Amino acid sequence: MLAVRAAISTFEAFSSQTSSNVVETAIGQHAIPNRETLDKLLRYETTFDKAINRALDRLERLQRIRRQLVPPH
């Protein structure tokens, strides 16, 4: 049982080291933007999301109006 625990702790240490190195490398290579860039991206995403929702609401409203104006066959 002791050998299993030792193997698990060795694996966990290696795993955390590897993931930490991957994150550091990704940040260093600009694959992960810094905090200010992420904040800006989130603001842009929010702006686009609101614009899309407004356009969709307008489209649905215009479609409802159009259905009411078309005489039934």
C-alpha positions in Angstrom: 0.0 0.0 0.0 2.9 2.3 0.8 4.3 1.8 -2.8 1.0 2.8 -4.3 0.8 5.9 -2.2 4.3 6.8 -3.2 3.5 6.3 -6.8 0.4 8.4 -6.6 2.2 11.2 -4.9 5.0 11.0 -7.5 2.5 11.1 -10.3 0.6 14.1 -8.7 3.9 16.0 -8.3 4.8 15.3 -11.9 1.4 16.2 -13.1 1.2 19.5 -11.3 4.7 20.4 -12.5 3.8 19.6 -16.1 0.6 21.5 -16.1 2.3 24.5 -14.4 5.0 24.4 -17.1 2.4 24.3 -19.8 0.5 27.3 -18.4 3.8 29.3 -18.0 4.8 28.4 -21.6 1.4 29.3 -23.0 1.5 32.7 -21.2 5.0 33.3 -22.3 4.1 32.6 -25.9 1.1 34.8 -25.7 -1.3 31.9 -26.2 -3.0 33.1 -23.0 -3.5 36.9 -23.0 -2.7 38.9 -19.9 -5.4 40.2 -17.5 -6.0 43.6 -19.3 -6.4 41.9 -22.7 -8.8 39.3 -21.2 -10.9 42.1 -19.6 -11.0 43.9 -22.9 -12.1 40.7 -24.7 -14.8 40.1 -22.2 -16.1 43.7 -22.6 -16.1 43.2 -26.4 -17.9 39.9 -26.0 -20.6 41.5 -23.8 -21.0 44.3 -26.4 -21.4 41.9 -29.2 -23.8 39.6 -27.2 -26.0 42.6 -26.4 -26.0 43.7 -30.1 -26.9 40.3 -31.3 -29.7 40.0 -28.8 -31.1 43.4 -29.8 -31.0 42.4 -33.5 -32.7 39.1 -32.8 -35.4 40.8 -30.7 -35.9 43.3 -33.5 -36.1 40.5 -36.1 -38.7 38.6 -34.0 -40.7 41.8 -33.5 -40.7 42.6 -37.2 -41.7 39.0 -38.1 -44.7 39.2 -35.7 -45.8 42.5 -37.3 -45.4 41.0 -40.8 -47.5 37.9 -39.9 -50.2 40.2 -38.7 -50.2 42.3 -41.9 -50.3 39.3 -44.3 -54.0 38.5 -45.1 -54.9 34.9 -44.5 -55.4 32.7 -47.6 
